[in-house]
Amino acid sequence: MKNRTVARLLYAEQVDMGGMPIRQPLPTHKVEQIDPFLLLHHANIKAPAHMKPDHAGVGPHPHRGFSPVTFIFQGGVHHRDSRGHNSTVYAGGAQWMNAGMGIIHSERPPDDIHEIGGRQEIIQLWINTPAQHKMDIPSYFPVKTEDVPSTISEDGKVNVNVFSGELLGIKGPVPSQAVVNAATLTFQQGGKISIPLPVNHNAFIYLLDGQLKVDGFGLVDELHLVHFKNDGDGIILEATQNTRVLLLSGLPLNEEVVSHGPFVMNTQTQILEAMRDYQMGKMGVLIEE
């Protein structure tokens, strides 16, 4: 296996998202996207004690043209949408939605958030959808912890959970319009793993905490995204501390990206159509009860 080298190291700056402090390593002023991945938000927040969980979090809002995916590391997320889906997923799982032609959803803390520690730690990832599928019927896949296939490194110190695509011979349960491999890795200190990746995929890892040694590069601290060059067929990672990692690889779409708020399309005209369709109610209605 030929190791990939590192293209960029991106720090997850803290930004304000509607009053919610989050970390954002992608996009930055240096990197607009790592095709087909458009955005990564890492939130680690305390659920407010002064309001009901169904009034906290993120209220109803629309999406079109991409997949907003939420990986849950602490707490849980209650998803509801204008297609009638209503599901709560807890730590270790994910909420995977393809917005397609348009959908309205909300993401709230679960009713029992204070009973399970009161904290939500999540990553939301935006995955672009190929132009030919941007107007597909929306779909939604709640992935609970027990539904995520996993494998363990040879040294027994790295656990790999595969949500979509295939890594280390393990296939994830979620179908994705873009060709991606998505996994979370939990390292015990000293754990080491070699991960083959498709040569034609763009790839990166994001460290939620801890510290890793990336073979051929050196040490990487928490809250950093490591974007790899497309010059090899794998990566080798070794943890110097207990570390949690999100690993993504994807076949680039190489298509024009035009975005405005919650809509990601290929032309400005399509963005205007999305805004019109949302205002006309064509993306449905979500009334939270």
Secondary structure, 3 states (H helix, E strand, C coil): CCECCEEEEEECEEEEECCEEEEEEECCCCCCCECCEEEEEEEEEECCCCCCHHHCCEEEEEEECEEEEEEEEECEEEEEECCCCEEEEECCCEEEEECCCCEEEEEECCCCCCCCCCEEEEEEEEEECCHHHCCCCCEEEEECHHHCCEEECCCCCEEEEEEECEECCEECCECCCCCEEEEEEEECCCCEEEEECCCCCEEEEEECCCEEEECCCEEEECCEEEEECCCCCEEEEEECCCEEEEEEEECCCCCCCEEECCEEECCHHHHHHHHHHHHCCCCCCCCCC
